[in-house]
């Protein structure tokens, strides 16, 4: 699958679960290989002076299926 925002698009792997609110997407942003920060806004919070990494509207799109995409994460 691919996640797309107004700022960019990144390939991603999905795991569907009933443990989060419908319409919610979670993607870790602590790791460079996750590329989540490519989707978020670069503006800083005026008080805390930190980027807004936790709120971003995205579209979930199908992507080409490759053999690597079908492997279970380790």
TORGU-419931 format. One line per 3 residues: number of its first residue (from 0); their letters; for each residue x, y, z of N, C-alpha, C, O. Coordinates in nm, 4 decimals. Example, Ala and Ser with C-alpha at 12.3 -4.5 7.8 and 13.67 -1.06 7.14 Angstrom:
// residues 2
0	as	1.3190 -0.5690 0.7800 1.2300 -0.4500 0.7800 1.3200 -0.3300 0.7800 1.4236 -0.3319 0.8465 ~ 1.2850 -0.2250 0.7080 1.3670 -0.1060 0.7140 1.2900 0.0030 0.7870 1.3409 0.1138 0.8039 $
// end
This chain:
// residues 74
0	xxx	0.0829 -0.1168 0.0000 0.0000 0.0000 0.0000 0.0876 0.1234 0.0000 0.2093 0.1150 0.0163 ~ 0.0252 0.2369 -0.0183 0.0976 0.3644 -0.0180 0.0142 0.4643 0.0621 -0.1083 0.4677 0.0503 ~ 0.0813 0.5449 0.1429 0.0168 0.6551 0.2137 0.0531 0.7832 0.1409 0.1700 0.8071 0.1106 $
3	xxx	-0.0479 0.8661 0.1127 -0.0241 0.9905 0.0388 -0.0873 1.1067 0.1147 -0.2014 1.0990 0.1602 ~ -0.0094 1.2152 0.1272 -0.0610 1.3402 0.1834 -0.0351 1.4498 0.0806 0.0159 1.4227 -0.0281 ~ -0.0702 1.5731 0.1150 -0.0419 1.6845 0.0232 0.1079 1.7084 0.0096 0.1511 1.7767 -0.0833 $
6	xxx	0.1868 1.6542 0.0992 0.3308 1.6797 0.1000 0.4148 1.5691 0.0388 0.5335 1.5892 0.0134 ~ 0.3558 1.4527 0.0146 0.4333 1.3431 -0.0427 0.3616 1.2105 -0.0303 0.2475 1.2033 0.0155 ~ 0.4306 1.1057 -0.0721 0.3761 0.9701 -0.0645 0.4885 0.8749 -0.0264 0.6032 0.8930 -0.0672 $
9	xxx	0.4545 0.7739 0.0519 0.5526 0.6736 0.0923 0.4892 0.5352 0.0849 0.3706 0.5190 0.1136 ~ 0.5689 0.4353 0.0464 0.5172 0.2984 0.0508 0.5087 0.2537 0.1965 0.5868 0.2981 0.2807 ~ 0.4148 0.1671 0.2246 0.3981 0.1196 0.3622 0.3398 -0.0204 0.3612 0.2867 -0.0672 0.2604 $
12	xxx	0.3506 -0.0847 0.4730 0.2912 -0.2171 0.4933 0.1764 -0.1988 0.5923 0.1909 -0.1270 0.6913 ~ 0.0639 -0.2622 0.5668 -0.0535 -0.2432 0.6520 -0.0775 -0.3638 0.7415 -0.0534 -0.4784 0.7033 ~ -0.1252 -0.3349 0.8603 -0.1768 -0.4388 0.9493 -0.3114 -0.3860 0.9997 -0.3165 -0.2857 1.0707 $
15	xxx	-0.4174 -0.4526 0.9633 -0.5510 -0.4103 1.0047 -0.5823 -0.4686 1.1411 -0.5577 -0.5864 1.1671 ~ -0.6370 -0.3843 1.2280 -0.6682 -0.4279 1.3632 -0.7919 -0.3546 1.4125 -0.8208 -0.2436 1.3679 ~ -0.8624 -0.4145 1.5016 -0.9770 -0.3491 1.5630 -0.9387 -0.2663 1.6836 -1.0257 -0.2124 1.7521 $
18	xxx	-0.8091 -0.2553 1.7108 -0.7617 -0.1872 1.8306 -0.7503 -0.0366 1.8207 -0.7160 0.0281 1.9197 ~ -0.7778 0.0221 1.7046 -0.7712 0.1674 1.6924 -0.9022 0.2190 1.6329 -0.9797 0.1423 1.5757 ~ -0.9258 0.3468 1.6466 -1.0478 0.4095 1.5972 -1.0553 0.3998 1.4452 -0.9560 0.4267 1.3775 $
21	xxx	-1.1706 0.3622 1.3898 -1.1852 0.3598 1.2435 -1.1480 0.4956 1.1833 -1.1805 0.6002 1.2394 ~ -1.0803 0.4927 1.0697 -1.0355 0.6148 1.0044 -0.9007 0.6644 1.0532 -0.8548 0.7707 1.0114 ~ -0.8367 0.5882 1.1417 -0.7071 0.6261 1.1976 -0.5966 0.5437 1.1330 -0.6115 0.4233 1.1122 $
24	xxx	-0.4863 0.6094 1.1017 -0.3665 0.5426 1.0503 -0.2541 0.5723 1.1481 -0.2377 0.6866 1.1910 ~ -0.1768 0.4709 1.1837 -0.0593 0.4912 1.2681 0.0630 0.4499 1.1893 0.0635 0.3452 1.1246 ~ 0.1665 0.5314 1.1945 0.2944 0.4990 1.1315 0.4039 0.5552 1.2211 0.4014 0.6743 1.2523 $
27	xxx	0.5003 0.4730 1.2638 0.6063 0.5256 1.3500 0.6881 0.6319 1.2777 0.7156 0.6200 1.1582 ~ 0.7265 0.7353 1.3508 0.8084 0.8410 1.2910 0.9465 0.8478 1.3538 1.0238 0.9381 1.3219 ~ 0.9792 0.7553 1.4418 1.1071 0.7576 1.5129 1.2219 0.6984 1.4316 1.3377 0.7104 1.4717 $
30	xxx	1.1924 0.6357 1.3197 1.2946 0.5658 1.2432 1.3048 0.6249 1.1033 1.2028 0.6473 1.0381 ~ 1.4255 0.6501 1.0568 1.4456 0.7103 0.9244 1.3839 0.6264 0.8140 1.3293 0.6810 0.7181 ~ 1.3917 0.4944 0.8260 1.3392 0.4087 0.7200 1.1865 0.4119 0.7118 1.1301 0.3673 0.6119 $
33	xxx	1.1186 0.4634 0.8140 0.9726 0.4703 0.8117 0.9230 0.5794 0.7179 0.8158 0.5647 0.6591 ~ 0.9962 0.6863 0.7025 0.9656 0.7966 0.6108 0.8347 0.8683 0.6431 0.7838 0.9423 0.5588 ~ 0.7793 0.8488 0.7610 0.6533 0.9146 0.7970 0.6661 1.0662 0.7940 0.5702 1.1358 0.7606 $
36	xxx	0.7822 1.1174 0.8281 0.7999 1.2621 0.8330 0.7910 1.3268 0.6954 0.7733 1.4483 0.6863 ~ 0.8028 1.2493 0.5888 0.7854 1.3042 0.4544 0.6406 1.3438 0.4292 0.6131 1.4209 0.3373 ~ 0.5486 1.2929 0.5087 0.4061 1.3200 0.4905 0.3558 1.4353 0.5755 0.2504 1.4920 0.5468 $
39	xxx	0.4295 1.4708 0.6796 0.3804 1.5669 0.7777 0.4224 1.7092 0.7456 0.5095 1.7329 0.6619 ~ 0.3592 1.8026 0.8132 0.3855 1.9446 0.7935 0.5127 1.9839 0.8685 0.5360 1.9369 0.9799 ~ 0.5940 2.0686 0.8090 0.7218 2.1074 0.8697 0.7092 2.2240 0.9679 0.8071 2.2588 1.0338 $
42	xxx	0.5913 2.2849 0.9791 0.5738 2.3999 1.0681 0.5969 2.3595 1.2135 0.5708 2.2457 1.2526 ~ 0.6459 2.4537 1.2922 0.6715 2.4284 1.4340 0.5557 2.4788 1.5198 0.4913 2.5784 1.4867 ~ 0.5305 2.4090 1.6298 0.4344 2.4551 1.7284 0.4866 2.5874 1.7840 0.6037 2.5954 1.8209 $
45	xxx	0.4030 2.6914 1.7910 0.4527 2.8223 1.8340 0.5006 2.8269 1.9788 0.5835 2.9114 2.0127 ~ 0.4512 2.7392 2.0641 0.4911 2.7401 2.2048 0.6052 2.6424 2.2300 0.7083 2.6802 2.2856 ~ 0.5873 2.5176 2.1894 0.6859 2.4134 2.2186 0.8021 2.4117 2.1201 0.9072 2.3551 2.1501 $
48	xxx	0.7849 2.4726 2.0034 0.8895 2.4775 1.8989 0.9280 2.3388 1.8483 1.0437 2.3143 1.8143 ~ 0.8302 2.2482 1.8433 0.8544 2.1147 1.7886 0.7639 2.0938 1.6675 0.6558 2.1523 1.6603 ~ 0.8070 2.0106 1.5722 0.7243 1.9847 1.4541 0.5968 1.9089 1.4907 0.5929 1.8351 1.5891 $
51	xxx	0.4934 1.9283 1.4103 0.3664 1.8579 1.4303 0.3722 1.7263 1.3553 0.3370 1.7193 1.2375 ~ 0.4168 1.6220 1.4238 0.4313 1.4907 1.3616 0.3117 1.3993 1.3873 0.3035 1.2914 1.3287 ~ 0.2200 1.4402 1.4729 0.1169 1.3462 1.5163 -0.0179 1.3629 1.4488 -0.1083 1.2830 1.4732 $
54	xxx	-0.0344 1.4642 1.3647 -0.1615 1.4851 1.2962 -0.1337 1.5142 1.1499 -0.0614 1.6082 1.1168 ~ -0.1911 1.4335 1.0633 -0.1696 1.4526 0.9199 -0.2765 1.3736 0.8442 -0.2924 1.2537 0.8670 ~ -0.3490 1.4394 0.7552 -0.4484 1.3687 0.6739 -0.3761 1.2937 0.5625 -0.2913 1.3501 0.4934 $
57	xxx	-0.4102 1.1672 0.5459 -0.3504 1.0862 0.4394 -0.4583 1.0075 0.3664 -0.5670 0.9828 0.4186 ~ -0.4245 0.9695 0.2448 -0.5064 0.8755 0.1685 -0.4326 0.7429 0.1672 -0.3103 0.7396 0.1539 ~ -0.5056 0.6348 0.1808 -0.4483 0.5004 0.1736 -0.4785 0.4479 0.0343 -0.5944 0.4366 -0.0054 $
60	xxx	-0.3720 0.4158 -0.0399 -0.3867 0.3730 -0.1789 -0.3260 0.2351 -0.1987 -0.2323 0.1972 -0.1284 ~ -0.3791 0.1603 -0.2942 -0.3148 0.0329 -0.3267 -0.1809 0.0591 -0.3947 -0.1618 0.1641 -0.4561 ~ -0.0912 -0.0328 -0.3844 0.0388 -0.0228 -0.4509 0.0677 -0.1555 -0.5183 0.0006 -0.2554 -0.4927 $
63	xxx	0.1679 -0.1556 -0.6044 0.2077 -0.2804 -0.6692 0.2496 -0.3820 -0.5650 0.3189 -0.3483 -0.4690 ~ 0.2084 -0.5043 -0.5832 0.2462 -0.6109 -0.4909 0.3734 -0.6768 -0.5417 0.3811 -0.7194 -0.6569 ~ 0.4733 -0.6846 -0.4540 0.5984 -0.7524 -0.4864 0.6155 -0.8685 -0.3896 0.5465 -0.8751 -0.2879 $
66	xxx	0.7051 -0.9583 -0.4196 0.7272 -1.0715 -0.3294 0.7763 -1.0235 -0.1934 0.7421 -1.0834 -0.0914 ~ 0.8561 -0.9164 -0.1898 0.9057 -0.8634 -0.0626 0.7906 -0.8085 0.0214 0.7943 -0.8165 0.1442 ~ 0.6892 -0.7533 -0.0433 0.5755 -0.6975 0.0295 0.4933 -0.8058 0.0977 0.4212 -0.7774 0.1933 $
69	xxx	0.5029 -0.9276 0.0508 0.4240 -1.0379 0.1063 0.4926 -1.1059 0.2238 0.4308 -1.1880 0.2916 ~ 0.6190 -1.0738 0.2494 0.6928 -1.1359 0.3591 0.6506 -1.0759 0.4923 0.6188 -0.9572 0.5001 ~ 0.6501 -1.1565 0.5953 0.6176 -1.1097 0.7298 0.7328 -1.0257 0.7838 0.8489 -1.0617 0.7648 $
72	xx	0.7026 -0.9127 0.8518 0.8105 -0.8342 0.9131 0.8767 -0.9129 1.0253 0.8134 -0.9981 1.0877 ~ 1.0033 -0.8846 1.0507 1.0773 -0.9567 1.1545 1.0889 -0.8755 1.2791 1.1483 -0.9209 1.3770 $
// end
